[in-house]
C-alpha cells in the first residue's frame, strides 16, 4: 500500500516527526510512505486544511496513493475538508482506540490527527501506537464480532450514498477556482511523486494541463 502524508501549514514544523514515526510503523508492514508536505515553515507551498483535503482527494481519486494521513491543529478542519470530496472517507483520530475502531467499523481510506491538541511529551509514542492500530489489522472486519455483518453493510450503504451525492473528481477540479487548485498542487515534491505513482489517466491528464507537465 502507498500512504500519502499531508500536513496543514500550522503544523509544518512537526512534519519530520510525523513522517519518521509513520515510516517506522508503515514500512514494517511493507507499505510505502510519500511525504507531500507541508514539510517546514519555510516551504514555498503552505497548505491550508482545505487544500490538504483537496490534495487528499486528488491523490486518492487518481490512485496515486491508497491511504492518506493528514491533520491540522484540531484535526477537525482537515477531516471535514477530506470528507467534502468523493471517494474519501476520513476519520478523526485522537488515540489508539479511535484508530482501531475507525478502521474496523468505518473502513476509511484517510485519517486526520489533532497535531496541536495534546501534542506534548511522548506525542511520538501516541502517534506510533495509533499508526500501529491503523496498519496492524485488516480493516473493515467490524467490532464487536456480533456487529460485524451490520457494520459492513452500513459501510457499503455509505459508499453508495457518497457516489450519488458527490460529483466525479475531474468535474470538481474543473469547477473549483483554478488558482486554488494550482496552489494546492504546487508543492516541490508533488510533480515527481504524482508522475511516478498516479494510476488514473483522466485525473492525471487534467492535473498535467494545470501544471504544464
C-alpha positions as CSV (number, residue, x, y, z in Angstrom):
1,X,0.0,0.0,0.0
2,X,1.1,3.5,-0.8
3,X,0.4,6.0,2.0
4,X,0.4,9.8,1.5
5,X,1.3,12.2,4.3
6,X,-0.1,15.8,4.1
7,X,0.5,18.4,6.8
8,X,-1.6,21.6,7.1
9,X,0.7,24.7,7.3
10,X,0.2,25.5,11.0
11,X,1.7,22.0,11.8
12,X,4.5,22.1,9.3
13,X,7.2,22.1,12.0
14,X,6.1,18.6,13.1
15,X,6.2,17.1,9.6
16,X,9.5,15.3,10.1
17,X,8.5,13.8,13.4
18,X,5.2,12.6,11.9
19,X,6.9,11.3,8.8
20,X,9.6,9.4,10.6
21,X,7.1,7.9,13.0
22,X,4.7,6.9,10.2
23,X,7.6,5.3,8.2
24,X,8.7,3.4,11.3
25,X,5.3,1.7,11.5
26,X,4.2,1.5,7.9
27,X,7.4,0.2,6.4
28,X,7.4,-2.6,9.0
29,X,4.2,-3.9,7.3
30,X,5.6,-3.4,3.8
31,X,4.0,-0.1,3.0
32,X,5.5,2.9,1.2
33,X,5.1,6.5,2.6
34,X,5.2,9.6,0.3
35,X,5.6,12.9,2.0
36,X,3.6,15.7,0.3
37,X,4.3,18.4,2.8
38,X,3.9,21.0,4.2
39,X,7.4,19.9,5.2
40,X,8.6,23.1,7.0
41,X,7.6,26.6,7.8
42,X,10.0,27.7,5.0
43,X,8.2,25.7,2.3
44,X,7.1,27.8,-0.7
45,X,3.8,26.0,-0.7
46,X,2.0,26.4,2.6
47,X,-1.1,24.1,2.5
48,X,-4.3,25.2,4.4
49,X,-6.5,22.5,5.8
50,X,-8.9,23.0,2.9
51,X,-6.0,22.4,0.5
52,X,-5.0,19.3,2.5
53,X,-8.5,18.0,1.8
54,X,-8.3,18.7,-1.9
55,X,-4.9,17.3,-2.3
56,X,-6.0,14.1,-0.4
57,X,-8.9,13.8,-2.8
58,X,-6.7,14.2,-5.9
59,X,-4.2,11.6,-4.7
60,X,-6.8,9.1,-3.7
61,X,-9.0,9.5,-6.8
62,X,-6.1,9.3,-9.1
63,X,-4.9,6.2,-7.3
64,X,-1.5,7.9,-6.7
65,X,-1.9,6.7,-3.1
66,X,-4.1,4.1,-1.3
67,X,-4.4,5.9,2.0
68,X,-4.0,9.4,3.4
69,X,-2.6,10.6,6.8
70,X,-3.3,14.2,7.4
71,X,-4.3,16.6,10.1
72,X,-4.3,20.2,11.4
73,X,-4.4,21.9,14.7
74,X,-7.5,20.2,15.9
75,X,-7.8,17.6,13.2
76,X,-11.4,18.7,12.6
77,X,-10.8,21.0,9.6
78,X,-8.7,18.6,7.6
79,X,-11.2,15.8,8.3
80,X,-14.2,17.9,7.2
81,X,-12.3,19.1,4.1
82,X,-11.4,15.5,3.2
83,X,-15.0,14.3,3.6
84,X,-16.2,17.1,1.2
85,X,-14.8,15.1,-1.7
86,X,-15.8,11.8,-3.5
87,X,-14.2,8.5,-2.6
88,X,-12.6,9.9,0.5
89,X,-13.7,8.6,3.9
90,X,-11.7,10.3,6.6
91,X,-11.8,9.7,10.4
92,X,-10.8,12.0,13.2
93,X,-8.2,10.1,15.3
94,X,-7.1,11.1,18.8
95,X,-6.0,7.8,20.4
96,X,-5.2,4.2,19.5
97,X,-8.8,3.1,20.3
98,X,-10.1,5.7,17.8
99,X,-7.7,4.4,15.2
100,X,-8.7,0.7,15.7
101,X,-12.5,1.4,15.8
102,X,-12.4,3.7,12.7
103,X,-10.5,1.2,10.6
104,X,-12.6,-1.8,11.8
105,X,-16.1,-0.2,11.8
106,X,-15.8,2.6,9.2
107,X,-13.1,1.1,7.0
108,X,-11.9,4.5,5.7
109,X,-9.1,5.5,3.5
110,X,-7.9,8.6,5.3
111,X,-7.3,9.8,8.9
112,X,-6.9,13.2,10.4
113,X,-5.0,14.0,13.6
114,X,-5.1,16.9,16.0
115,X,-1.4,17.8,15.8
116,X,-1.7,20.9,18.1
117,X,-4.0,19.4,20.7
118,X,-2.4,17.4,23.5
119,X,0.7,17.1,21.4
120,X,3.2,17.3,24.2
121,X,5.7,15.0,25.9
122,X,5.5,11.5,24.4
123,X,3.5,12.6,21.4
124,X,5.5,10.5,19.1
125,X,4.7,7.4,21.2
126,X,1.0,8.1,20.9
127,X,1.4,8.6,17.2
128,X,3.2,5.3,16.9
129,X,0.5,3.4,18.8
130,X,-2.2,5.0,16.7
131,X,-0.4,4.1,13.4
132,X,0.0,0.6,14.7
133,X,-3.7,0.2,15.2
134,X,-4.4,1.6,11.7
135,X,-2.0,-0.7,9.8
136,X,-1.6,-3.8,12.0
137,X,-5.1,-5.4,11.3
138,X,-7.1,-6.0,8.2
139,X,-9.6,-3.2,8.0
140,X,-13.4,-3.4,7.8
141,X,-13.8,-6.6,9.9
142,X,-16.3,-4.9,12.3
143,X,-16.3,-4.5,16.0
144,X,-17.6,-6.2,18.2
145,X,-17.8,-9.5,16.4
146,X,-21.5,-9.8,16.7
147,X,-21.9,-6.4,15.0
148,X,-19.5,-7.1,12.1
149,X,-22.2,-8.0,9.5
150,X,-24.3,-4.9,10.2
151,X,-21.3,-2.6,10.1
152,X,-20.0,-4.0,6.8
153,X,-23.5,-3.4,5.4
154,X,-23.6,0.1,6.7
155,X,-20.2,0.9,5.1
156,X,-21.5,-0.3,1.7
157,X,-24.6,1.9,2.1
158,X,-22.4,4.9,3.0
159,X,-20.3,4.3,-0.1
160,X,-23.4,4.2,-2.3
161,X,-24.7,7.5,-0.7
162,X,-21.4,9.2,-1.4
163,X,-21.4,8.0,-5.0
164,X,-24.8,9.7,-5.5
165,X,-24.2,12.9,-3.5
166,X,-20.7,13.7,-4.9
167,X,-19.6,14.7,-8.4
168,X,-16.7,12.9,-10.0
169,X,-13.2,14.3,-9.3
170,X,-12.4,15.7,-12.7
171,X,-15.7,17.7,-12.7
172,X,-14.9,19.1,-9.3
173,X,-11.4,20.1,-10.3
174,X,-12.7,21.9,-13.4
175,X,-15.4,23.8,-11.3
176,X,-13.1,24.8,-8.5
177,X,-11.2,28.1,-8.6
178,X,-8.2,27.2,-10.7
179,X,-5.7,29.3,-8.8
180,X,-6.8,27.4,-5.6
181,X,-6.2,24.1,-7.3
182,X,-2.9,25.2,-8.8
183,X,-1.6,26.3,-5.4
184,X,-2.7,23.0,-3.8
185,X,-0.6,21.0,-6.3
186,X,2.4,23.4,-6.4
187,X,4.5,21.7,-3.7
188,X,8.1,20.9,-4.7
189,X,7.5,17.1,-4.2
190,X,4.1,16.8,-5.9
191,X,5.1,16.7,-9.5
192,X,7.7,13.9,-9.2
193,X,5.6,11.7,-6.9
194,X,2.4,12.2,-8.9
195,X,4.1,11.2,-12.2
196,X,5.6,8.1,-10.6
197,X,2.6,6.8,-8.7
198,X,-0.6,8.1,-10.4
199,X,-2.7,5.3,-12.0
200,X,-5.8,7.3,-13.2
201,X,-5.3,8.7,-16.7
202,X,-8.3,11.1,-16.6
203,X,-7.3,12.9,-13.4
204,X,-3.6,12.7,-14.5
205,X,-4.3,14.5,-17.8
206,X,-6.2,17.3,-16.2
207,X,-3.5,17.8,-13.5
208,X,-0.8,17.8,-16.1
209,X,-2.5,20.5,-18.0
210,X,-2.8,22.7,-14.9
211,X,0.9,22.5,-14.1
212,X,2.1,22.1,-17.7
213,X,3.9,18.9,-17.2
